[in-house]
Amino acid sequence: MKTRILILALAAALVYVTAMLVLQKTAEPKAADPSEAVYNNILTRTSVRKYQDKKIDDATIEKLLRAGMAAPTAGNRQPWHFVVCTDKEVLADLAAANPNAGMVARAPLAIAVCGDKDKTFDGEGAEMWVQDCSAATENILLAAHGLGLGAVWTGVYPVKDRVSKISKALELPETIVPLGVIAIGHPAEMPAVKQKFSEDNVSYDFYEE
Ligand SMILES: Cc1cc2nc3c(=O)[nH]c(=O)nc-3n(C[C@H](O)[C@H](O)[C@H](O)COP(=O)(O)O)c2cc1C
């Protein structure tokens, strides 16, 4: 009799533990690990050059600017200035400054990411603004992608002709240098992500061809 009760108690305990394990498993949050979400956003970003005819609201523009200004910056100098462009004529002028930037004229928004020479280092470090503004540009591209927008970086600096045309279009003073123009919009195309990873581009400890 005692043995039978013991077996029954053990069986009941086993059923209870199994049920709890199953319940725990199904109750686990399905949301992706946040660190994976960031990583996936980086890996799935791609240049988008076609946009819907739809405005981008001010709150979203502010989010993009906040992302840009969250970038790392040498010595925390923040030697940048962002010109937000939504005027069709200005967008057309920006597009005309670069033979590869026709999409800027057809975008509802462009952000010109500029370096502010008054805020950068003196001497050898002066050109660090280029890296700071590049980091800000990539942050904006990633934020745009994460917010469901499409964007593309169009290069300006160091091509003199483009710098001069963009500076004129945006009425920039001498100290503000345009690094690039980001065209942004609600995507009207979903280009495939280019697979760029290659072990050939990596060395370990010492350079190897
Ligand atoms: C410095 C820089 C300048 C670029 N200039 C242009 C440009 O003028 N026009 C354009 O269509 N794309 C431009 N791009 C986007 C590249 O063409 C694009 O990043 C590259 O083909 C890789 O594709 P993906 O962004 O979809 O991965 C530029 C990108 C960088 C980083």
The ligand as an SDF file (V2000), in Angstrom:
LIG
                    3D

 31 33  0  0  0  0  0  0  0  0999 V2000
   30.8820   58.4220  -48.8870 C   0  0  0  0  0  0  0  0  0  0  0  0
   29.7230   57.8420  -49.6550 C   0  0  0  0  0  0  0  0  0  0  0  0
   29.2710   58.4860  -50.7770 C   0  0  0  0  0  0  0  0  0  0  0  0
   28.1850   57.9690  -51.5050 C   0  0  0  0  0  0  0  0  0  0  0  0
   27.7060   58.6810  -52.5760 N   0  0  0  0  0  0  0  0  0  0  0  0
   26.6250   58.2110  -53.2440 C   0  0  0  0  0  0  0  0  0  0  0  0
   26.0690   58.9850  -54.3130 C   0  0  0  0  0  0  0  0  0  0  0  0
   26.5220   60.0800  -54.6270 O   0  0  0  0  0  0  0  0  0  0  0  0
   24.9850   58.4770  -54.9570 N   0  0  0  0  0  0  0  0  0  0  0  0
   24.4240   57.2710  -54.6060 C   0  0  0  0  0  0  0  0  0  0  0  0
   23.4460   56.8650  -55.2340 O   0  0  0  0  0  0  0  0  0  0  0  0
   24.9370   56.5140  -53.5900 N   0  0  0  0  0  0  0  0  0  0  0  0
   26.0180   56.9640  -52.8960 C   0  0  0  0  0  0  0  0  0  0  0  0
   26.5140   56.2470  -51.8420 N   0  0  0  0  0  0  0  0  0  0  0  0
   25.8780   54.9680  -51.4530 C   0  0  0  0  0  0  0  0  0  0  0  0
   26.6970   53.7920  -51.9570 C   0  0  0  0  0  0  0  0  0  0  0  0
   26.5670   53.6970  -53.3470 O   0  0  0  0  0  0  0  0  0  0  0  0
   26.2050   52.5160  -51.2470 C   0  0  0  0  0  0  0  0  0  0  0  0
   26.3650   52.6430  -49.8620 O   0  0  0  0  0  0  0  0  0  0  0  0
   26.9690   51.2850  -51.7390 C   0  0  0  0  0  0  0  0  0  0  0  0
   26.6660   50.9970  -53.0820 O   0  0  0  0  0  0  0  0  0  0  0  0
   26.6540   50.0580  -50.8850 C   0  0  0  0  0  0  0  0  0  0  0  0
   25.2780   49.7720  -50.9260 O   0  0  0  0  0  0  0  0  0  0  0  0
   24.3660   49.7210  -49.6340 P   0  0  0  0  0  0  0  0  0  0  0  0
   24.3970   51.0780  -48.9750 O   0  0  0  0  0  0  0  0  0  0  0  0
   22.9970   49.3800  -50.1440 O   0  0  0  0  0  0  0  0  0  0  0  0
   24.9210   48.6750  -48.7340 O   0  0  0  0  0  0  0  0  0  0  0  0
   27.5880   56.7490  -51.1070 C   0  0  0  0  0  0  0  0  0  0  0  0
   28.0660   56.0980  -49.9620 C   0  0  0  0  0  0  0  0  0  0  0  0
   29.1050   56.6490  -49.2490 C   0  0  0  0  0  0  0  0  0  0  0  0
   29.5650   55.9420  -47.9840 C   0  0  0  0  0  0  0  0  0  0  0  0
  1  2  1  0
  2  3  1  0
  2 30  2  0
  3  4  2  0
  4  5  1  0
  4 28  1  0
  5  6  2  0
  6  7  1  0
  6 13  1  0
  7  8  2  0
  7  9  1  0
  9 10  1  0
 10 11  2  0
 10 12  1  0
 12 13  2  0
 13 14  1  0
 14 15  1  0
 14 28  1  0
 15 16  1  0
 16 17  1  0
 16 18  1  0
 18 19  1  0
 18 20  1  0
 20 21  1  0
 20 22  1  0
 22 23  1  0
 23 24  1  0
 24 25  2  0
 24 26  1  0
 24 27  1  0
 28 29  2  0
 29 30  1  0
 30 31  1  0
M  END
$$$$
